Amino acid sequence: MSHDPKTYESKYLPDQTTGFVWDFSGGRLVITGTCPECAGRTEHPVPDVMPGAVTKGGSGGASAREDEVPSEVYMRCRCRLPHPGDTRESGGCGAKWVAVRQPGTGS
């Protein structure tokens, strides 16, 4: 699917259960995939999730257990492709959604 340079519109989409990769290879969690609205490539770093530094329940203990990776992450389109009407020049088409991690996915 190629990019759809649709006019920027802030809108919420249904939860997305496919099409995203949950990746720890760069030292922190980054979710990448294709925007379900405009088909632009989007990348979403999750700032507080790093292997060996994820804490559970505020106990202060460090662990990178699989069950501590969030199962859902709020995302927005961050494609770097132009969209008419993006007056803030924030990038993306304005779509927002929750990416739902499927069991056994990611790296």
BABA-915776 format. One record per atom (N, C-alpha, C, O, CB): residue in one letter; y, z, x; residue number from 1; atom name. Coordinates in steps of 0.2 Angstrom, whole numbers. Glycine has a CB too. Example, Ala and Ser with C-alpha at 12.3 -4.5 7.8 and 13.67 -1.06 7.14 Angstrom:
 aa     y     z     x   i at
  A   -28    39    66   1  N
  A   -22    39    62   1 CA
  A   -16    39    66   1  C
  A   -17    42    71   1  O
  A   -22    45    57   1 CB
  S   -11    35    64   2  N
  S    -5    36    68   2 CA
  S     0    39    64   2  C
  S     6    40    67   2  O
  S    -3    29    70   2 CB
// end
This chain:
 aa     y     z     x   i at
  M    -6     0     4   1  N
  M     0     0     0   1 CA
  M     6     0     4   1  C
  M     7     4     9   1  O
  M     0     6    -5   1 CB
  S    11    -4     3   2  N
  S    17    -5     7   2 CA
  S    23     0     4   2  C
  S    22     1    -2   2  O
  S    19   -12     8   2 CB
  H    27     1     8   3  N
  H    33     6     6   3 CA
  H    37     3     0   3  C
  H    38    -3     0   3  O
  H    38     7    11   3 CB
  D    38     7    -5   4  N
  D    43     5   -11   4 CA
  D    49     8   -10   4  C
  D    50    14   -11   4  O
  D    39     7   -18   4 CB
  P    55     4    -8   5  N
  P    61     7    -7   5 CA
  P    65     8   -13   5  C
  P    71     6   -14   5  O
  P    65     2    -3   5 CB
  K    62    12   -17   6  N
  K    65    14   -24   6 CA
  K    71    18   -23   6  C
  K    72    21   -18   6  O
  K    60    17   -28   6 CB
  T    75    18   -28   7  N
  T    81    22   -28   7 CA
  T    79    30   -28   7  C
  T    75    32   -31   7  O
  T    85    21   -34   7 CB
  Y    83    33   -24   8  N
  Y    82    41   -23   8 CA
  Y    82    44   -29   8  C
  Y    87    43   -33   8  O
  Y    87    44   -18   8 CB
  E    77    48   -31   9  N
  E    77    52   -37   9 CA
  E    73    59   -36   9  C
  E    68    59   -34   9  O
  E    74    48   -43   9 CB
  S    77    64   -37  10  N
  S    73    71   -36  10 CA
  S    69    72   -42  10  C
  S    71    73   -47  10  O
  S    79    77   -35  10 CB
  K    62    72   -40  11  N
  K    57    73   -46  11 CA
  K    51    76   -43  11  C
  K    49    75   -38  11  O
  K    56    66   -49  11 CB
  Y    48    80   -48  12  N
  Y    42    83   -46  12 CA
  Y    36    79   -49  12  C
  Y    36    77   -54  12  O
  Y    42    90   -49  12 CB
  L    31    79   -44  13  N
  L    25    75   -46  13 CA
  L    19    80   -47  13  C
  L    20    86   -45  13  O
  L    23    70   -40  13 CB
  P    14    78   -50  14  N
  P     8    82   -50  14 CA
  P     5    84   -43  14  C
  P     7    81   -38  14  O
  P     2    79   -55  14 CB
  D     1    89   -43  15  N
  D    -2    91   -37  15 CA
  D    -6    86   -34  15  C
  D    -9    82   -38  15  O
  D    -7    98   -38  15 CB
  Q    -6    85   -28  16  N
  Q   -10    80   -24  16 CA
  Q   -16    83   -21  16  C
  Q   -15    87   -16  16  O
  Q    -5    76   -19  16 CB
  T   -22    80   -22  17  N
  T   -28    83   -19  17 CA
  T   -31    78   -14  17  C
  T   -36    80   -11  17  O
  T   -33    84   -25  17 CB
  T   -28    72   -13  18  N
  T   -31    68    -8  18 CA
  T   -26    64    -5  18  C
  T   -20    64    -7  18  O
  T   -36    63   -12  18 CB
  G   -27    61     1  19  N
  G   -23    57     5  19 CA
  G   -19    61    10  19  C
  G   -14    58    13  19  O
  G   -18    54     0  19 CB
  F   -20    67    11  20  N
  F   -16    71    16  20 CA
  F   -21    74    22  20  C
  F   -27    76    20  20  O
  F   -12    76    13  20 CB
  V   -19    74    28  21  N
  V   -23    77    33  21 CA
  V   -19    83    35  21  C
  V   -13    84    37  21  O
  V   -23    72    39  21 CB
  W   -23    89    36  22  N
  W   -21    95    38  22 CA
  W   -23    96    45  22  C
  W   -29    97    47  22  O
  W   -24   101    34  22 CB
  D   -18    96    50  23  N
  D   -20    95    57  23 CA
  D   -17   101    61  23  C
  D   -11   102    61  23  O
  D   -17    89    60  23 CB
  F   -21   104    65  24  N
  F   -19   109    70  24 CA
  F   -19   107    77  24  C
  F   -17   111    82  24  O
  F   -24   115    69  24 CB
  S   -20   101    78  25  N
  S   -21    98    85  25 CA
  S   -15    99    90  25  C
  S   -15   100    96  25  O
  S   -23    91    85  25 CB
  G    -9    99    87  26  N
  G    -3   100    91  26 CA
  G     0   107    92  26  C
  G     5   109    94  26  O
  G     3    96    87  26 CB
  G    -4   112    90  27  N
  G    -3   119    91  27 CA
  G     0   123    85  27  C
  G     1   129    85  27  O
  G     2   120    96  27 CB
  R     1   119    79  28  N
  R     3   122    73  28 CA
  R     1   117    67  28  C
  R    -1   111    69  28  O
  R    11   123    73  28 CB
  L     1   120    61  29  N
  L    -1   116    56  29 CA
  L     4   110    54  29  C
  L    10   112    53  29  O
  L    -3   120    50  29 CB
  V     2   104    54  30  N
  V     6    98    51  30 CA
  V     2    95    46  30  C
  V    -4    93    48  30  O
  V     8    94    57  30 CB
  I     5    93    41  31  N
  I     2    90    35  31 CA
  I     5    83    35  31  C
  I    11    82    35  31  O
  I     2    93    28  31 CB
  T     1    77    36  32  N
  T     3    71    36  32 CA
  T    -1    67    31  32  C
  T    -6    68    29  32  O
  T     2    67    43  32 CB
  G     3    61    28  33  N
  G     0    57    23  33 CA
  G     5    52    21  33  C
  G    10    51    24  33  O
  G    -3    61    18  33 CB
  T     4    49    15  34  N
  T     8    44    12  34 CA
  T    11    47     6  34  C
  T     7    50     2  34  O
  T     4    38    10  34 CB
  C    17    47     5  35  N
  C    21    49    -1  35 CA
  C    18    46    -7  35  C
  C    17    40    -7  35  O
  C    28    48    -1  35 CB
  P    16    50   -12  36  N
  P    12    47   -18  36 CA
  P    17    43   -23  36  C
  P    15    39   -27  36  O
  P     9    52   -22  36 CB
  E    24    44   -21  37  N
  E    29    40   -25  37 CA
  E    31    34   -22  37  C
  E    31    28   -25  37  O
  E    35    45   -26  37 CB
  C    33    34   -16  38  N
  C    36    28   -12  38 CA
  C    31    25    -7  38  C
  C    33    19    -5  38  O
  C    42    29    -9  38 CB
  A    26    28    -6  39  N
  A    21    26    -1  39 CA
  A    23    26     6  39  C
  A    20    22    11  39  O
  A    18    19    -3  39 CB
  G    29    29     8  40  N
  G    31    30    15  40 CA
  G    27    35    18  40  C
  G    25    40    15  40  O
  G    38    31    15  40 CB
  R    26    35    25  41  N
  R    22    40    29  41 CA
  R    27    46    29  41  C
  R    33    46    31  41  O
  R    21    37    36  41 CB
  T    24    52    27  42  N
  T    27    58    28  42 CA
  T    24    63    32  42  C
  T    18    63    32  42  O
  T    29    61    21  42 CB
  E    27    67    35  43  N
  E    25    72    40  43 CA
  E    28    79    38  43  C
  E    34    79    38  43  O
  E    26    70    47  43 CB
  H    24    84    37  44  N
  H    27    91    35  44 CA
  H    24    96    39  44  C
  H    18    98    38  44  O
  H    25    92    27  44 CB
  P    28    98    44  45  N
  P    26   104    48  45 CA
  P    26   111    44  45  C
  P    31   111    40  45  O
  P    30   105    55  45 CB
  V    21   115    45  46  N
  V    21   121    41  46 CA
  V    23   126    47  46  C
  V    19   128    51  46  O
  V    15   123    38  46 CB
  P    29   129    47  47  N
  P    32   133    53  47 CA
  P    28   139    54  47  C
  P    28   141    60  47  O
  P    39   134    52  47 CB
  D    25   143    49  48  N
  D    22   149    51  48 CA
  D    15   149    51  48  C
  D    12   155    51  48  O
  D    24   154    45  48 CB
  V    12   144    52  49  N
  V     5   143    53  49 CA
  V     3   140    59  49  C
  V     3   134    60  49  O
  V     1   139    47  49 CB
  M     0   144    64  50  N
  M    -2   142    71  50 CA
  M    -8   145    72  50  C
  M    -9   151    71  50  O
  M     4   143    76  50 CB
  P   -13   141    75  51  N
  P   -20   144    77  51 CA
  P   -19   151    81  51  C
  P   -15   150    86  51  O
  P   -24   139    80  51 CB
  G   -22   156    80  52  N
  G   -22   162    84  52 CA
  G   -16   166    82  52  C
  G   -15   172    85  52  O
  G   -21   160    91  52 CB
  A   -11   164    78  53  N
  A    -5   168    76  53 CA
  A    -5   169    68  53  C
  A     0   172    66  53  O
  A     1   165    79  53 CB
  V   -10   167    65  54  N
  V   -10   168    57  54 CA
  V   -12   175    56  54  C
  V   -17   177    58  54  O
  V   -14   163    54  54 CB
  T    -8   179    52  55  N
  T    -9   186    50  55 CA
  T   -11   186    43  55  C
  T    -9   182    39  55  O
  T    -4   190    52  55 CB
  K   -15   190    41  56  N
  K   -18   191    34  56 CA
  K   -16   198    32  56  C
  K   -17   203    35  56  O
  K   -25   190    34  56 CB
  G   -12   198    26  57  N
  G   -10   204    23  57 CA
  G    -5   208    27  57  C
  G    -5   214    26  57  O
  G   -16   208    22  57 CB
  G    -2   205    32  58  N
  G     3   209    36  58 CA
  G     0   214    40  58  C
  G     4   219    42  58  O
  G     8   212    31  58 CB
  S    -6   214    42  59  N
  S    -9   219    46  59 CA
  S    -7   218    53  59  C
  S    -8   223    57  59  O
  S   -17   219    45  59 CB
  G    -5   213    55  60  N
  G    -3   212    62  60 CA
  G    -8   209    67  60  C
  G    -7   207    72  60  O
  G     0   218    65  60 CB
  G   -14   209    64  61  N
  G   -20   206    68  61 CA
  G   -20   198    68  61  C
  G   -18   195    63  61  O
  G   -27   208    65  61 CB
  A   -21   196    74  62  N
  A   -21   188    75  62 CA
  A   -28   185    74  62  C
  A   -33   188    77  62  O
  A   -18   187    82  62 CB
  S   -28   180    70  63  N
  S   -34   176    69  63 CA
  S   -33   169    67  63  C
  S   -28   168    64  63  O
  S   -39   180    64  63 CB
  A   -37   165    69  64  N
  A   -36   158    66  64 CA
  A   -42   156    62  64  C
  A   -44   150    62  64  O
  A   -36   153    72  64 CB
  R   -44   161    58  65  N
  R   -50   160    53  65 CA
  R   -48   154    48  65  C
  R   -42   154    46  65  O
  R   -52   166    50  65 CB
  E   -53   150    46  66  N
  E   -52   144    42  66 CA
  E   -49   147    35  66  C
  E   -45   143    32  66  O
  E   -59   141    41  66 CB
  D   -51   153    33  67  N
  D   -49   155    26  67 CA
  D   -42   157    26  67  C
  D   -39   158    21  67  O
  D   -53   160    23  67 CB
  E   -39   157    32  68  N
  E   -31   159    32  68 CA
  E   -27   153    32  68  C
  E   -21   154    31  68  O
  E   -30   163    38  68 CB
  V   -29   147    32  69  N
  V   -25   141    32  69 CA
  V   -24   141    24  69  C
  V   -28   141    20  69  O
  V   -29   135    34  69 CB
  P   -17   140    23  70  N
  P   -15   139    16  70 CA
  P   -19   134    12  70  C
  P   -20   128    15  70  O
  P    -8   138    15  70 CB
  S   -21   135     6  71  N
  S   -25   130     2  71 CA
  S   -20   125    -2  71  C
  S   -22   120    -4  71  O
  S   -29   133    -3  71 CB
  E   -13   127    -2  72  N
  E    -8   123    -6  72 CA
  E    -2   124    -2  72  C
  E     0   129     0  72  O
  E    -8   125   -13  72 CB
  V     2   118    -1  73  N
  V     8   118     2  73 CA
  V    13   114    -2  73  C
  V    11   108    -3  73  O
  V     7   116    10  73 CB
  Y    19   117    -3  74  N
  Y    24   113    -6  74 CA
  Y    27   108    -1  74  C
  Y    29   109     4  74  O
  Y    30   118    -9  74 CB
  M    27   101    -4  75  N
  M    30    96     1  75 CA
  M    35    92    -3  75  C
  M    36    92    -9  75  O
  M    24    92     3  75 CB
  R    39    88     1  76  N
  R    43    83    -2  76 CA
  R    43    77     3  76  C
  R    41    78     9  76  O
  R    51    86    -2  76 CB
  C    45    71     0  77  N
  C    44    65     4  77 CA
  C    49    66    10  77  C
  C    55    67     9  77  O
  C    46    59     0  77 CB
  R    47    65    16  78  N
  R    51    65    22  78 CA
  R    50    58    25  78  C
  R    51    58    32  78  O
  R    49    71    26  78 CB
  C    49    53    22  79  N
  C    48    46    25  79 CA
  C    55    45    28  79  C
  C    60    47    26  79  O
  C    46    41    20  79 CB
  R    55    41    33  80  N
  R    61    39    37  80 CA
  R    63    32    35  80  C
  R    67    29    38  80  O
  R    60    39    44  80 CB
  L    61    30    29  81  N
  L    63    23    26  81 CA
  L    69    24    22  81  C
  L    70    29    18  81  O
  L    57    20    23  81 CB
  P    73    19    21  82  N
  P    79    19    17  82 CA
  P    77    19     9  82  C
  P    73    16     7  82  O
  P    84    13    18  82 CB
  H    81    23     6  83  N
  H    81    23    -1  83 CA
  H    88    23    -4  83  C
  H    92    28    -3  83  O
  H    77    30    -4  83 CB
  P    90    18    -8  84  N
  P    97    18   -11  84 CA
  P    98    24   -15  84  C
  P    94    27   -18  84  O
  P    98    12   -15  84 CB
  G   104    27   -15  85  N
  G   106    33   -19  85 CA
  G   105    39   -15  85  C
  G   106    45   -18  85  O
  G   102    33   -25  85 CB
  D   102    39    -9  86  N
  D   101    46    -5  86 CA
  D   108    47    -2  86  C
  D   109    46     4  86  O
  D    96    45     1  86 CB
  T   112    50    -6  87  N
  T   119    52    -4  87 CA
  T   119    57     1  87  C
  T   124    57     5  87  O
  T   123    54   -10  87 CB
  R   115    62     2  88  N
  R   114    67     7  88 CA
  R   111    64    13  88  C
  R   111    68    18  88  O
  R   110    73     4  88 CB
  E   108    58    13  89  N
  E   105    55    19  89 CA
  E   100    60    21  89  C
  E    99    61    27  89  O
  E   110    54    24  89 CB
  S    96    63    17  90  N
  S    91    68    19  90 CA
  S    84    65    20  90  C
  S    80    68    23  90  O
  S    90    73    13  90 CB
  G    84    58    19  91  N
  G    78    55    20  91 CA
  G    73    56    14  91  C
  G    73    61    11  91  O
  G    74    57    27  91 CB
  G    68    51    14  92  N
  G    63    51     8  92 CA
  G    66    49     2  92  C
  G    72    47     1  92  O
  G    61    58     7  92 CB
  C    62    48    -3  93  N
  C    63    46   -10  93 CA
  C    65    51   -15  93  C
  C    67    49   -20  93  O
  C    58    42   -13  93 CB
  G    64    57   -13  94  N
  G    66    63   -17  94 CA
  G    60    66   -21  94  C
  G    61    71   -25  94  O
  G    71    61   -22  94 CB
  A    54    63   -20  95  N
  A    48    66   -23  95 CA
  A    46    73   -20  95  C
  A    47    74   -14  95  O
  A    42    61   -23  95 CB
  K    44    77   -24  96  N
  K    41    84   -22  96 CA
  K    34    85   -26  96  C
  K    33    83   -31  96  O
  K    46    89   -24  96 CB
  W    30    88   -22  97  N
  W    23    89   -25  97 CA
  W    20    95   -21  97  C
  W    23    97   -16  97  O
  W    19    83   -24  97 CB
  V    14    97   -23  98  N
  V    10   102   -20  98 CA
  V     4    99   -17  98  C
  V     0    96   -21  98  O
  V     8   108   -24  98 CB
  A     3    99   -11  99  N
  A    -3    96    -8  99 CA
  A    -8   102    -8  99  C
  A    -7   107    -6  99  O
  A    -2    94     0  99 CB
  V   -14   100   -10 100  N
  V   -20   105   -11 100 CA
  V   -25   103    -6 100  C
  V   -28    97    -6 100  O
  V   -23   104   -19 100 CB
  R   -27   107    -2 101  N
  R   -32   106     4 101 CA
  R   -39   107     1 101  C
  R   -40   112    -3 101  O
  R   -31   111     9 101 CB
  Q   -43   102     2 102  N
  Q   -49   102     0 102 CA
  Q   -54   105     5 102  C
  Q   -53   105    11 102  O
  Q   -52    94    -1 102 CB
  P   -59   109     2 103  N
  P   -63   113     7 103 CA
  P   -66   108    12 103  C
  P   -69   102    10 103  O
  P   -69   116     3 103 CB
  G   -66   110    18 104  N
  G   -69   106    24 104 CA
  G   -65   101    27 104  C
  G   -67    97    30 104  O
  G   -76   103    21 104 CB
  T   -59   101    25 105  N
  T   -54    95    27 105 CA
  T   -50    98    33 105  C
  T   -49   104    33 105  O
  T   -50    92    22 105 CB
  G   -47    94    36 106  N
  G   -42    96    42 106 CA
  G   -46    96    48 106  C
  G   -52    94    49 106  O
  G   -39   103    40 106 CB
  S   -42    98    54 107  N
  S   -45    98    60 107 CA
  S   -44   104    64 107  C
  S   -46   105    69 107  O
  S   -43    92    64 107 CB
// end
